[in-house]
C-alpha cells in the first residue's frame, strides 16, 4: 500500500517523544560522568591528595 507525499510527510515529521529521548541521552551522559568521577576519586593518589588537604586545613585552623 503506497503512501502519498502528504501522508509520508505527516509520518516522518512527527517529533512526539523527541524531548524524552533527549532527556534520556542527557541523563545517561550524566550517569557516565558520575561513574568516571567515582572511579577517579577512589584512586589512592586522589585519596592522599585529599587527606593532605584536610591535614593542612586542620593544622592552619588549630
C-alpha positions, -999 to +999 in steps of 0.1 A: +000+000+000+020+030-012+019+063+007+013+096-010+037+125-003+015+142+023+010+110+043+047+104+043+054+139+054+030+136+083+046+103+093+082+115+093+076+150+107+060+138+139+085+146+167+064+133+196+088+118+222+118+137+210+122+156+242+120+124+262+148+109+241+169+140+247+164+137+284+174+101+284+206+109+265+215+137+289+207+115+319+229+087+306+257+112+299+255+125+335+255+089+349+286+081+328+303+112+341+294+104+377+307+069+373+340+082+359+344+107+388+337+079+413+364+058+397+389+087+398+381+097+434+386+061+446+422+061+434+450+061+461+466+092+447+435+112+450+428+100+485+463+110+495+459+145+480+426+150+498+440+138+531+469+162+528+445+190+520+424+181+551+456+178+573+468+212+561+434+229+567+432+214+602+468+224+611+462+260+599+429+263+618+443+249+650 
